[in-house]
Amino acid sequence: MKKIISVSHRMKNGVLDDDYTLYDSGEILHEYDKHIYPGGSNLKSTLSADQLSLEVKERLLFEASDENKELVRSLLGM
């Protein structure tokens, strides 16, 4: 079973979700809204660390517990 090691919740423009969940397997789930119109919200994609910007990697590192920070650094190649 996958274990969540970090979650970063953000909003774009105050209304659009932009959330990332990092699992101990290295899998990253991105849950987001593209726009407020039908079909543009509650979207999901699975990413790898090399697909993340430095800003998102830093968000995930910041949100990780102290006990998981080294694992997050390792999984994200930081």
N, C-alpha and C positions, 0 to 999 in steps of 0.2 A: 504494500500500500504506500502511495506517495505521501510524504509529509511536507506540509507547508512550512517554509523557513523564513519567508518575508512577504509582506503585502504592502503595496503602496497605492493609496487612493488619492486621486486628484480629479479636478474638474477643469475642463477647458471652457473658457468664456463664461464661467459660472453656471453652466447648464449641461455640458456634455461630459459624461463619465470618461475617465482615462485611467483605468486600474490595471495593475500588474501583480501577479502572484508568482513567486518563485518556489519551486518544489526542490526537495533534496536530490532528485534525479537530474536536475539541471533544466527541466522543462519550465517554460515561462508561459503563463496564460495571460493574454491581454484581453480585457473586457472593456469595450468602449462604445461610444456613440459617434457616428460621423456627422449627423445633423438631427434636428428635431422632427423632421418629416417622416411619414410612414416608411418603414424599411431601413431607416438610418440609425436605429438605436438598438441597444442590447446585443451588439455584435461581439463575437469571440474569435480569437485566433491563437494558435500555439506558435511560439517563437523560440529561437535559440539565442544564446548570449551575444553572438556576433551580429545579430539583427537589432540590438538595442543601442540607443544613443548613450553617451557617457552620462547625460543628465538622468536617464531612467535607471542606469546602473547605480548611480549615486543615491537616487531615491530609495532603491531597494536595500542598499547597504545601510542607509540612515535608519530605515524602519526595522531592520533586523534586530533581534535581541542580542545582547552582548555575547551570549554563548554561541550564536550562529554567525556572527560577523566574519570570522575566518572562512567558514564554509561558503558564505555568500561571495566573498572576494575570490575564492578559488573557482567557484562555478561560473562567475561572470568574467573571469580573466582579468582581474584588477590587480 
